[in-house]
Amino acid sequence: MSRIEGVLQTLKGQGRKALIPFITAGDPHPDQTVSLMHSMVDAGVDIIELGVPFSDPMADGPVIQLACERALKHGTSLRRVLAMVSEFRETNNTTPVVLMGYLNPIEAMGYDAFADAAVQAGVDGILTVDLPPEEAGDVAPLFSRRGLDPIFLLAPTTTDERIRAIADHSSGYVYYVSFNGVTGAAKINVDDVAAKVAHIHELTALPVGVGFGIRDAKTAAAVGQVSDGVIVGSVLVDTIARNQADIEELKRALTDLLTPMREALDRIKP
């Protein structure tokens, strides 16, 4: 059982929902990412999605695009992101870490070399935004054989056939994008999310995490009511952008966002 599966099973047994934050590695500076990861764990998060900065983040809105630019400006490469995970693992061997990004840096490094390095660093899951299930037949098993959970995106328009195909290639959890568009682009419709997540649960036993549009404790609780976990990204990345001059103030700001979300999720009745 992977770290991701273990955490999600434990939470399910406790009747609790997963809180999964996303930040871009290297933003605002590579030397600060590990400290931010530990601060988020202290605030009660369960799994960390760590974005690998890319020069053409086509699925992301302006907030995360700018985060990628800040990280790349300081030389944040894929290998440097793996080094951050290794450093995080020196004092935390329990919180799962998912690398989220685009296929190009992995292809450039080589799939086998990347997978081996990711395992050695302590990575638990890989989410590549631009890897469709039709092209995952070789890549996903390569990750799975090394104990890395391949995680894929589902959209409101994803057909049943594709949901089943994605589930066949996935482990850990599936990431349901709550609306069509780029990150940070719209307001979430919880009724629509509830209906879609319920239908996804009919087609796969995998936990469903919901991302896009979760900005505060209220929206986190509403989405947590109808899913297995909430994924919080753009609001955290925007907070980093607004507080990048002072790392201690930045950590406090992230804690002030995440702690009420954790508390709201824990008030949900099983």
N, C-alpha and C positions, 0 to 999 in steps of 0.2 A: 504494500500500500504506500502510495506517495505521501509526502507531507501535505499536499493540497487535499487529497482525499481524506487523510486522517483528520485534518482540521475541520473540514466540512461535515464529516460524519459525527465528530464530537459536538459541533454546534447543533446539528440536527437532533442528536440525542438529548441535548439540553433545551430544545425548543427555541434556539436563538438563531439570528440571522447574521450572515457574514458582512463585515464592513471592509471594503476593498478600495483603498486609495490608489490613485495613479499620480505619479510625478515623473517629470523628465529627468533622467540621470544627467548630472553635470549642470543643472540649473538650480540656483544662479551661478554656482561654481563647482567644479568636480570635487574639490576638497570638502564641500559641505553636504554632499548627498547622503553619505552614510549617517551623519549626525541627524539629518532630517528623517531618515528611515527609522532610527531608534526613537526619535521623538513621536513619530506616528504610532509605533508599537506601544509606547507608554500611554498614548491617548486611547488605546483600545482597539486598534485595527487588527484584522485577522490574517489577511494576505496582502502583500504589496505588489502592485503592478508598477514596474520600473520601465519607463519609456527609453528606448534606444534612439538618440537623436539622429535625424535623417534630413538631408538637404531638401527633399521634396515630399513632405508629409501630406500627401494628397487627401487623406481621410480626415485631417484635422483642421479645425478652424484657426482664426488668427491668434488666439491665446496660446495654443500649443505650438503653432508655427514659430512664434516669437521665442518660446522656451527652447525649441530646437536651435534657433539661431544663437541664443545666448550660450547654450551648451557647446555648440560646434565652435564658437568663437574661442572657447577655452580648450579646444582640442579634445573633446570628449568622443573617443572612438569606441567601437564595440569592445575591443580588448580592455579599454579603460573601464567600461561599464562592468565587465566581468571581474575586474580587480576590485571594484566597489563592492560587489556581492561577496567576494572573498573576505574583504575587510569586515563587512557586516556579520559574516558567519563566525568571525573570531569570538564574538560575544553573544550571538543569537543563532541558535541552531534549531529553532522551533518554528519561526514565522516563515511561511512559504513566500518565495519571491518568483514572480512571473515577469519575464522579459517581454515587452510589447513593442513592436516596431514593424519595420518593412523588410522585405526579403533581400534587397540588394546587399546590405552589409554582411549578411549571413552567407550569401552566394560568394561574395568576394573573399571571405575567410575560408570557405569550403565547408560543406555541410558536416562532414565527419569531424573535421578539426574543431568547428564551432561546438558541436554537440559534446565532444570530449571535454573541451575547455569549460563549457557551461556546467557540466556535471562536477568537474573538479572545483569550480568556483562555489557551488552550492545552489545553483539555479534549480527551480522546481518545475516551471512550466514555460512554454514558448507560445506567444500569440503573434502571428505575422499577419498584419492587416490585409496584405495583398496576395495571400496564398489561398486560392479557392479550393474546395474539396476535389474538384476535377484534376488538380495538379498536385494533390497532397499524397498520392498513392505511394510514393517512395519516401517523401520527407517525413510524414507523420510516423510511419513505422520506425524510421531511423531514430527519431527522438524517443519513441516509446521503448525501444529496446534498451536505451540507456537510462530509463526511469524518468525521463522528462515528459510531462503532460502536454500534449499538443492541444491548444485551446483555439477555438474558432468563433467567428462572429456570426450571429443570426440577425436578420433585419425584419421589419414588419412585412416586407414583401417576399420573404423567403418561403418557397413552396414546401409542401410536405415532403416531396421527394428529396429536395436539397437538405431539409432538416435531418432526415434519416441518414443521408450521405455524410453530412457533417458530424452527426453523432457517432457514426461508424469510425471516423478518424479521430475522434476526440476522447480525452479523458480529463479528470479533474472537475471541470465545469464548462459550460458553454456561456458565451457572453452575448446577451440579447441587447441590441442597440434599440433604444426605445422609440426612435423616430428616424425617418429618412433625412440624411444631411450630414454635415460635418460636426465635429465636436463643438459643444457650446452654442449651437445654432438655434435652439427652439425650446419651447416650454413643453414639459412632459404631460401626457394625457394618461393618468393612472388607470382609468377604466379600460382603455385600449391595451395598455400593458398587461393588465390582469387577464384579459381574454386571451392574449397571445401567449403569455407564459403558461396558462392553464393548458392551452393546446400543445405547446412544446412538451410539457410534462406527459402528455398522452403519447408522445412519439419517442421519448427518450427518458431513461432513468437518471441521467446526469443532472446534477444541480444546475440551476439557471441563475446567473448573476445578471443584473440589469444595470446598464450604464447609459449616459447621455441625459442631461436635464436634472440631475440630482444636485441641488445647490445648498440645502440646509437641512436641519433636523426634521422639519415638517415633510419635505419631499422624500427624505430618506425613510421615514417611518411609513409613509404611504406606499412607497415601492416595496419596502421590506414586508409589508402585509401580504403581498402577492407574489413574492419571489423568494429565492434562497439566499440572496445577498444583493447588496447595492454597491455599485462601482462609482466612485466619486473622482472626477478628473479636473475639468476646466476650472472650477471654482478654487481648487487647491493651487493649480498652476498660476492662476491670476493673483492669488494671495502671495505666492512666491515673488511674482513680478513687482508687486506693490511694496514688498518688505525686504527686497534683496540687499539693501544697504546695511542691514543689521541682522546677523544670523540669530541672535537670541530673541529679538523681537519677531523674527520670522517663525521660529519654533513656537513661540507663544501664540502667534496668529493661527498657525496650523492646528495647534491643540484646541484653541477656542472654536474652531470649526468642527473638528472631528469628535471632541468629547460629547457635545450635545447630540450628535448623530448616533454615537454609540449608546448613549442613554435612551434616546428615542427608540432605537431598534430593540433594546433590552426590555422596553415596556410593552412590546407587542406580545399579546397573549397567544400561546400555541394553539 
